[in-house]
Amino acid sequence: MASDPSAQADAADSAIDSVSVLSEDSRRRMFTFIRRARRAVTRDEAAASVGISRKLAAFHLDKLVDAGLLRARYETPGGIRKVGRQPKVYEPTGAQITVSIPDRRHELLADLLLDAVLTEGADESAAQAAMRTAGQRGRQLGEAARDETRPGRLGPERGLTACERLLDRYGYEPVRETPTRLRLRNCPFHPLAEKATELVCGMNQAFLSGYLQGLEVNGVQAVLAPEPGECCVRLGPSDPEHDDATAEDR
């Protein structure tokens, strides 16, 4: 709900790669040492911190650089070196690692709530402001997706196909139950949704409804249909009597 879902998916992949790199004990301990040093650290210092050779330390440090967790440069700690090559030093990049399985997007919810607080009108409650900002954000994303893909008229079946990409990137784990009905197997906002069900589920519904509007999907609505262990929202036909796409929509 807050930023480009493609970038978020890439960030998730990068986070998994970073966690994999940190699975090696010496590498993880050197990374911790360098973060706590609050200054550039030489290979010799990093090696000594975990009791391994300088050559092996260089191998692990370069892996951390490749993963984007450290940056490397040449510098002389403590003064100017007149003779010889300056030593290579390492320092943190400031990268933040967050991995959650199944996918959780609490930062997106927080971003919407912050917008609600900053824009709350005198004639609305905090909850109303939250619903409004969620719906607005959904519409903005839907409009952006439509401008990018120019899909033409979107009936229920093609419209849900267009929605699946965003839903997948945001961690909803969409499953097509029928040609015109999507079930969302994962709640990206669990367990916060359990603590404030009415608020979080209402924002979720408003966001997805806004996305459908912005993308201009006809004949589909986001409805509350909670199931244990799943998202509280389901995307289905506006007219419950019609659960299959028409030949024209296909």
N, C-alpha and C positions, 0 to 999 in steps of 0.2 A: 504493500500500500504506500510505500514511501519513495522508492527509487526504481530505476530500471531493473526489471526482474532478470534480464539477461546478464547484467553485471553482477547481480546477486548470486546467480547460478555459477558464474565464473569464480566469484569469491568463495563460494562453498567448495568448489573443486580445488581451489588453491589452498583452502584451509585443510582439506583432507590430505593433500600432498605435504603440507607443512607438518601435520601431526605424524605422518609417516616418517618424515625426516627426523623428527624428535624422538622416535621410538628407540633409537640407539642410545644406550646409557651415557657413554662418554660425550657424545654430541649434545645430548640434553643438558648434561652438567656444565659443559663449557658455555652453552647458550645462557644458562642461568647465571653463571659467573660473570659473563660479559654484560648482561643486563644490569646486574647489581653494581658493577664497577663504576657506572655513570661516566665513563671516559673510554677513549679508544684503547684497545688491548692488543698487545703483540702476540704472535704465535707462541713465543716462548712462555709468556705469562699464561696463555690459555692451556698450553700443554702441562705446565706445572700445576695448574689448578685441579687437574684430574689425574695427574701422575702417568702421562703417556709421552711418547717421543714427539719431538717437534714435527717430524715428517707425518706421523699419523694424525697429529693435531691439525696440520695443514689440510689434509684430506677431509677431515670432518668439518672444518671451518668453511672450506669451499662448498661443501654440500649445503651448509646453512646459508651461504651467499646465494647459491643457485635457487634455493627455496624462497628467497626474498625475506629471510628473517634477519640477516646481517648484511651490512655493506662493508666493503673493503677499500682501503686507500693506503698510500705510502706516506709515512710521517715519522718524524723523530720525536718520540716522547721526551719531554723535559728539556728540549734545547735544539740547537742546530748541529747537525752532523757534518763535519768538514770532509771526511774521507769515507768512501764506500757508499753502497746503495742504502737508501733509507729503508727501514723495515716496514713490512706490511702490517697494518693494524686493522682491527675489526671493531665495529660498533653496531648496536641495534638499529633497525630501520623504523621501528615504531609500529610494525605490522601487528594487528590484533587478530588472534585466532579464535574462531568460534565454530564448533562443529556440533550438530545435533541430529540424531537419528531416532525417530523420524524428524523431519524438518520442522523447526520452530522459528517463527518470525516475530518475536516479542518486540524487537526494535521498530518494526513497522507499526505495531499497535501503539507503542510509545510516541512515535512521530505524529500519528493522527491525534492522540490525546493532547499532545503539546500544542498542535495547531488549534484544537478546540479551545484550550485555555486562553490562547493568545487572541482568538477572534470571537470569543463568546459575546453575544449581543445582550443588551439590557433586557430584551423581551424573551429570552430563551434560557432554559436551564442548562447545567453542564452536560447532562445526558443528551439534550436536544442538539447542543453544539457539536458533540461527538458524532452523532448520527449525520449531521449536516456535513461535517468535514470528511467523513468516510464516503458519503455519497458523491461529494465534489471530487475527491481524489479518484474514485472509481471512474467517473465520467471523463476526467482528464486523461486517464490512462486509455480508456476506450477510444476517445477521440484521436489520441496519438497513434494508437494501433491502426485505426481506420485510415488515417492520413498516410501511414507508412505502407499499408498493404493494398489499399484501394480495392476492397473485395466486392464492391457493387452491392446489390440487394442481398441481404442475409435473412433467410427464413430460419426456422428452428434447427434443422439438421446442419446446414452449413455454418450457421451462427455458433452452434455449440462446438463445432470443429475449430472455429476461429478462437473460441474462448479457451479451449483445452491447453493451448500453448502457455498462456499466462497463468492458468490455474496450476499447471505442472511446475512452472518456474517458482511459484510462490509456495509450493509444498502441499497443495491441496490433495494431490494424488487422485485426479479425476478418473472415474470409471464410467463408460457409456453403458447404461442399463438398457436403454432402447435408443433408436435413432434420434429421439427428441428429449431424452432425459439423461442428466449427468448426476451421478452420486459422487460426493467428495469424501474419500476414505480417510483423510487425515485432517485434523484441526491444527493449523499452524500456530494457534494461540493457546493451545493447551499447555499448562493447567490453569492459566489465567482465566480462561472461559468458565472453568468450574467455580472460581472464586467470585466472579461477577457475571453470571450467565446472561442475564437480561441485557446488560450493557454491551458486553463483548459480542454476543451473538447478534444483537441488533446492529452494531457497527459493521459486522461481517456481512449481514444481509444488505445493509445500505451500500456498502462498498461494491458488492457484486451486482446489485441492481443498477448502480451508477455505471459500472463497466458495460453492462448490457445496453444501457441507454447511449453511452458514448460511442460504442461500436455499432449502434443502430441495428441490433438483432431483433427481428420481429417474431412475435409469437412465443417468446420465452420469458420466464420470470424466475427470480430467486426467491424461494420460499423457505421458511423455517420448517425443517423436518428432522429433528435431532434423533440420532441413533447412538447407542453406547460405543465409544471408541472412535467415532467419526465426526466430521464437521457437521455443524447444526444446520447448514444450508444445502439445499438441493436445487439444481437448475432443471426446470421442466416446462412443459407447454403452458401457456397462459390459459388455454382452454383445456381442462382436464379430459374432455371428451375426445381430444385428438392427440394421441401419443405417438403417432407415426408421421414422418415427413411426407409431404405431397410430392408428386412426380415433378412439379415445377420447381420445388425447393431443391431437389437433388441435383 
